[in-house]
Amino acid sequence: MVILQAMPDARKLISRLLDDVAPFIVPRPQAIGLPTPVPRLTIWTSTRATRPTPALFEPMFYAVVRGTKVLIMGANRFELLAGACAASSFGLPYTHQLAGATPDLPYIGISLHLDIGMLTRVMLDMPRRDDRWTCAVAAGGLDGSVGEAFVRLVGLLRHPDDIGVLAPLYEAELYYRLLQSPMGDTLRQIGQRNERFQQLKGAADWLAANHSEPVIIPDLAASAGMSVTSFHRHFKAVTGYSPLAFQRHMRLLEARKLLTAGSANVSRVAYQVGYLSPSQFSREYKSMFGNSPVADLHR
């Protein structure tokens, strides 16, 4: 488990962020995200702790401003305290949980969905580095040049007339600083040409897009140019999951989307996302979400 908290020089940055997002704080007991005028920037708040909740961590930069956020991605666990941040290079199923939230001091987080085109352009303008492959999610501290660049971007919330001109410049600066930071290796995966990483990402993308299809691991490993043993080891190193666990999470996330939309009955959804046994689907669904699929369908 990785535990990250603010460095002493980040406290002033956190104070500025709290002031900037104050108008967007919504006192709700459940975690809620509020979009802002800055493109792809969302403020997240909650007045109480939450239970573990599965979701999809898309290519994103996320900073904790108050409270604690726990991210679990398979074998990888990050405990982000105020002043910590994380970034992901491609979509990963994960479980998140909020702690340290009260009505008087609600949890506050800020997310920025990455502009892949802008990030790639910034990377191409930087001195070339040797491609490295690492875990698709990384965490660090919201201090130094990364924190200062992020504060400038979020600070535009106080100056909405400046957003159209300055937001792209400040966002590009944030990407530049992130690429220079210890999280840079993870973000460079978005545009790097490392063959092994691209093969693993291709396998993960296939599993996500074909979650209802049966998986033949030897075929998937062969498509990635690896032996079965090597494929398992490297896939888990990058995503935190075994290939079958990755697909199972994607199946269940899709099932929950269908059920909460009220568009089908439980058995039909089970078969639609790739399960052969509705009873097995119900067991794994409740284990992951805490509710039975019938309960989510009715709700």
Secondary structure, 3 states (H helix, E strand, C coil): CEEECCCHHHHHHHHHHHHHHHHHCCCCCCCEEEECCCCCEEEEEECCCCCCEEEEECCEEEEEEECEEEEEECCEEEEEECCEEEEECCCEEEEEEEECCCCCCCEEEEEEECCHHHHHHHHHHCCCCCCCCCCCEEEEECCHHHHHHHHHHHHHHHCHHHHHHHHHHHHHHHHHHHHHCCCHHHHHCCCCCCHHHHHHHHHHHHHHHCCCCCCCHHHHHHHCCCCHHHHHHHHHHHHCCCHHHHHHHHHHHHHHHHHHCCCCCHHHHHHHCCCCCHHHHHHHHHHHHCCCHHHHHHC
